[in-house]
C-alpha cells in the first residue's frame, strides 16, 4: 500500500511539474560557414582541325598533297561518311549543352556561397 501511494505521489508530482511550464522559447542564430573555393581550371586550348571534302574528281590531287605533307608515297588519312559527320556534329552540340548547363549550376552555387552573408543579413531582418 505504501509503495502504491509513493508511486501515485511520484506520478502526480511529475505531471504537475510539467503543467507549470506553459511556454518554451527556442532561439536560433545563423552561423557563418567558410566554404573553400578552388581556383578555376585553365581554359581549354583546342588544336585546329582541318576537314577536307574529297570526291572522285579531286582524290588524285588530295593524295598528291597528302603524300607531300606526310613525306611518304603511301599517305594515311581518316575518312568518315556524311552520316557519321552529322552524328559527330550532334554529339558536339550535346556536349556543348551539357557544359553550359554545368556552368550555370556552378555559377548558381558560387553566387549562393559568395552572397551568403547578404542573404543571412536580409533574412534575419525580416
C-alpha positions in Angstrom: 0.0 0.0 0.0 2.8 2.4 0.8 4.6 1.5 -2.4 1.4 2.3 -4.3 0.9 5.6 -2.6 4.6 6.6 -3.2 4.2 5.6 -6.9 1.0 7.6 -7.2 2.6 10.6 -5.5 5.6 10.5 -7.8 3.5 10.4 -10.9 1.3 13.3 -9.7 4.4 15.3 -8.8 5.9 14.7 -12.3 2.7 15.6 -14.1 2.1 18.8 -12.1 5.7 19.9 -12.5 5.3 19.7 -16.3 2.0 21.6 -16.2 3.6 24.6 -14.6 5.8 25.5 -17.6 3.4 26.6 -20.3 5.8 28.1 -22.9 9.0 27.0 -24.4 11.4 29.6 -26.0 13.5 28.4 -28.9 16.1 30.7 -30.4 18.3 30.0 -33.4 21.1 32.1 -34.7 22.6 31.6 -38.2 26.2 30.6 -38.3 28.7 31.6 -40.9 30.4 28.7 -42.7 33.5 29.4 -44.7 33.4 27.5 -47.9 36.7 27.0 -49.6 36.5 28.0 -53.3 39.1 26.4 -55.6 40.7 28.2 -58.4 39.1 27.9 -61.8 40.7 25.3 -64.1 42.8 26.7 -67.0 40.9 27.4 -70.2 40.7 24.8 -72.8 43.2 25.1 -75.6 41.9 23.4 -78.7 44.0 22.4 -81.6 43.0 23.3 -85.1 41.3 20.5 -87.1 41.0 20.7 -90.9 38.3 18.9 -92.8 38.7 18.3 -96.5 35.9 17.2 -98.8 37.2 14.5 -101.2 35.3 13.1 -104.1 36.2 11.2 -107.3 37.1 14.5 -109.1 39.7 15.7 -106.6 41.0 12.5 -104.9 44.2 12.4 -107.1 45.2 16.0 -106.1 44.3 15.2 -102.4 46.5 12.1 -102.4 49.4 14.0 -104.0 49.2 16.9 -101.5 48.8 14.4 -98.6 51.9 12.4 -99.8 53.9 15.6 -99.9 52.7 16.7 -96.4 53.4 13.3 -94.8 56.6 12.7 -96.8 55.6 9.3 -97.9 54.4 7.6 -101.1 51.6 5.9 -99.2 49.7 8.6 -97.3 47.4 7.7 -94.5 44.1 9.5 -93.9 40.9 9.0 -92.0 37.5 9.3 -93.7 34.0 9.5 -92.3 30.7 9.3 -94.0 28.3 12.2 -94.1 26.1 10.4 -91.6 29.0 10.0 -89.2 29.9 13.7 -89.6 26.3 14.5 -88.8 26.5 12.3 -85.7 29.8 14.0 -84.7 28.1 17.4 -85.0 25.1 16.3 -82.9 27.4 14.8 -80.2 29.4 18.1 -80.0 26.2 20.1 -79.8 25.0 17.8 -76.9 28.4 18.2 -75.2 28.2 22.0 -75.5 24.7 22.0 -74.0 25.9 19.8 -71.1 28.9 22.0 -70.4 26.7 25.2 -70.4 24.2 23.5 -68.0 27.1 22.6 -65.7 28.5 26.1 -65.9 25.1 27.5 -64.9 24.9 25.2 -61.9 28.4 26.2 -60.8 27.5 29.9 -61.2 24.4 29.3 -59.1 26.3 27.7 -56.2 29.1 30.2 -56.5 26.7 33.1 -56.2 24.9 31.3 -53.3 28.1 30.9 -51.3 29.5 34.3 -52.2 26.4 36.2 -51.3 25.7 34.0 -48.2 26.4 36.9 -45.9 24.0 39.2 -47.7 21.3 36.5 -47.6 21.6 35.9 -43.9 21.6 39.6 -43.0 18.5 40.2 -45.1 16.7 37.1 -43.8 17.4 38.0 -40.2 16.0 41.5 -40.7 12.5 40.1 -41.6 
